Amino acid sequence: MKNLFDLRGERILITGAGGAIGGATARVCAALGAELFIADLKAPTELAGELKARAAALDNTKRKDVNALVEDIGPIDALIDTSGYYVKGDWLDGGDEWEQLFERTMAINVKGPINLVRAVLPAMMKRGSGRIVLTSSMAARNAGSTLAVEPAYAASKGGLSALVRYFARQAAASGVVVNGVAPGPILTPLLVSANQPFTVDQYPMKRLGQPDEIGWPAAFLASRGASFTTGAVLDVNGGMCFS
Ligand SMILES: NC(=O)c1ccc[n+]([C@@H]2O[C@H](COP(=O)([O-])OP(=O)(O)OC[C@H]3O[C@@H](n4cnc5c(N)ncnc54)[C@H](O)[C@@H]3O)[C@@H](O)[C@H]2O)c1
């Protein structure tokens, strides 16, 4: 039987690859044999050297740049978007500062993925195959469990989870699948920037997740093994789904 998790011969674009989860996901996909294109605000050239990937600078909020990169790369089998933005503000009394924070959060976490999907989905649908993986958050469902998460972030990830299902419906008849991963607390700079006191004792596994523990499930969703999985937002949270 053919191993459908094997990514040899698969051309995969990973955005947000300069970040912790994106970088770990790129390493997992490289270990599984994928031909990788990795992008972030600043081109992740060092990682590209390590993984023999092609690196590019990309701001996902700039639709023209997203289109240009996708055109330059050519046909891809999968997109994994791991880019994301979290800044905490004062939504009750924050004034203009919070308005800007809200706009920026939505631009990166919601409009950015829309730009990426608009750029890659039509060609995938035409070819009748492709996989798209977007990165939501458990904050989409439960406002971040034990951490009091920024409401703009919770709203943006709620929107992203809704979009996963929307894109999945649009694409299903063509054979393209669209899914999401919803990480719980993963030890990354983004979590540390949330700047909230917590102890791991409050988590069911008594530890935070590691970035590659998101990378492996994301790689599955980007593989041919996910051919009948679509519209799913996979909880990867060490058992925190009900907290
Ligand atoms: N760390 C966690 O606990 C956690 C939990 C739930 C969800 N997530 C999500 O996982 C994803 C990865 O997060 P991470 O923890 O690795 O954080 P990270 O900050 O290490 O990575 C995020 C990456 O996104 C990039 N980025 C920001 N704005 C961008 C833009 N406009 N265009 C392109 N790239 C941009 C950043 O440069 C960064 O490299 C994010 O979507 C985040 O919301 C993280």
Ligand as a Chemical Component Dictionary entry (heavy atoms), coordinates in Angstrom:
data_LIG
# 
_chem_comp.id                   LIG 
_chem_comp.type                 NON-POLYMER 
_chem_comp.pdbx_formal_charge   0 
_chem_comp.three_letter_code    LIG 
# 
loop_
_chem_comp_atom.comp_id 
_chem_comp_atom.atom_id 
_chem_comp_atom.alt_atom_id 
_chem_comp_atom.type_symbol 
_chem_comp_atom.charge 
_chem_comp_atom.model_Cartn_x 
_chem_comp_atom.model_Cartn_y 
_chem_comp_atom.model_Cartn_z 
_chem_comp_atom.pdbx_ordinal 
LIG N1  N1  N 0  1.805  29.740 20.214 1  
LIG C1  C1  C 0  0.598  29.387 20.602 2  
LIG O1  O1  O 0  0.363  29.042 21.749 3  
LIG C2  C2  C 0  -0.538 29.411 19.595 4  
LIG C3  C3  C 0  -1.793 28.990 20.031 5  
LIG C4  C4  C 0  -2.836 29.001 19.120 6  
LIG C5  C5  C 0  -2.651 29.417 17.831 7  
LIG N2  N2  N 1  -1.411 29.851 17.439 8  
LIG C6  C6  C 0  -1.267 30.288 16.042 9  
LIG O2  O2  O 0  -0.209 29.572 15.428 10 
LIG C7  C7  C 0  0.366  30.373 14.384 11 
LIG C8  C8  C 0  1.878  30.441 14.567 12 
LIG O3  O3  O 0  2.138  31.081 15.788 13 
LIG P1  P1  P 0  3.532  30.997 16.561 14 
LIG O4  O4  O 0  3.200  30.725 17.975 15 
LIG O5  O5  O -1 4.477  30.136 15.837 16 
LIG O6  O6  O 0  3.964  32.517 16.516 17 
LIG P2  P2  P 0  5.215  33.234 15.842 18 
LIG O7  O7  O 0  5.070  34.660 16.217 19 
LIG O8  O8  O 0  6.467  32.515 16.160 20 
LIG O9  O9  O 0  4.912  33.048 14.281 21 
LIG C9  C9  C 0  4.005  33.838 13.563 22 
LIG C10 C10 C 0  4.676  34.244 12.281 23 
LIG O10 O10 O 0  3.745  34.997 11.489 24 
LIG C11 C11 C 0  4.469  35.983 10.830 25 
LIG N3  N3  N 0  3.638  37.102 10.384 26 
LIG C12 C12 C 0  3.096  38.084 11.148 27 
LIG N4  N4  N 0  2.455  38.964 10.376 28 
LIG C13 C13 C 0  2.580  38.531 9.092  29 
LIG C14 C14 C 0  2.137  39.021 7.854  30 
LIG N5  N5  N 0  1.432  40.166 7.734  31 
LIG N6  N6  N 0  2.444  38.328 6.732  32 
LIG C15 C15 C 0  3.160  37.184 6.812  33 
LIG N7  N7  N 0  3.614  36.664 7.962  34 
LIG C16 C16 C 0  3.323  37.340 9.106  35 
LIG C17 C17 C 0  5.501  36.470 11.857 36 
LIG O11 O11 O 0  6.567  37.165 11.260 37 
LIG C18 C18 C 0  5.882  35.164 12.525 38 
LIG O12 O12 O 0  7.055  34.609 11.950 39 
LIG C19 C19 C 0  -0.323 31.736 14.471 40 
LIG O13 O13 O 0  -1.395 31.769 13.530 41 
LIG C20 C20 C 0  -0.891 31.740 15.878 42 
LIG O14 O14 O 0  -2.001 32.596 15.991 43 
LIG C21 C21 C 0  -0.339 29.863 18.290 44 
# 
loop_
_chem_comp_bond.comp_id 
_chem_comp_bond.atom_id_1 
_chem_comp_bond.atom_id_2 
_chem_comp_bond.value_order 
_chem_comp_bond.pdbx_ordinal 
LIG N1  C1  SING 1  
LIG C1  O1  DOUB 2  
LIG C1  C2  SING 3  
LIG C2  C3  SING 4  
LIG C2  C21 DOUB 5  
LIG C3  C4  DOUB 6  
LIG C4  C5  SING 7  
LIG C5  N2  DOUB 8  
LIG N2  C6  SING 9  
LIG N2  C21 SING 10 
LIG C6  O2  SING 11 
LIG C6  C20 SING 12 
LIG O2  C7  SING 13 
LIG C7  C8  SING 14 
LIG C7  C19 SING 15 
LIG C8  O3  SING 16 
LIG O3  P1  SING 17 
LIG P1  O4  DOUB 18 
LIG P1  O5  SING 19 
LIG P1  O6  SING 20 
LIG O6  P2  SING 21 
LIG P2  O7  DOUB 22 
LIG P2  O8  SING 23 
LIG P2  O9  SING 24 
LIG O9  C9  SING 25 
LIG C9  C10 SING 26 
LIG C10 O10 SING 27 
LIG C10 C18 SING 28 
LIG O10 C11 SING 29 
LIG C11 N3  SING 30 
LIG C11 C17 SING 31 
LIG N3  C12 SING 32 
LIG N3  C16 SING 33 
LIG C12 N4  DOUB 34 
LIG N4  C13 SING 35 
LIG C13 C14 SING 36 
LIG C13 C16 DOUB 37 
LIG C14 N5  SING 38 
LIG C14 N6  DOUB 39 
LIG N6  C15 SING 40 
LIG C15 N7  DOUB 41 
LIG N7  C16 SING 42 
LIG C17 O11 SING 43 
LIG C17 C18 SING 44 
LIG C18 O12 SING 45 
LIG C19 O13 SING 46 
LIG C19 C20 SING 47 
LIG C20 O14 SING 48 
# 
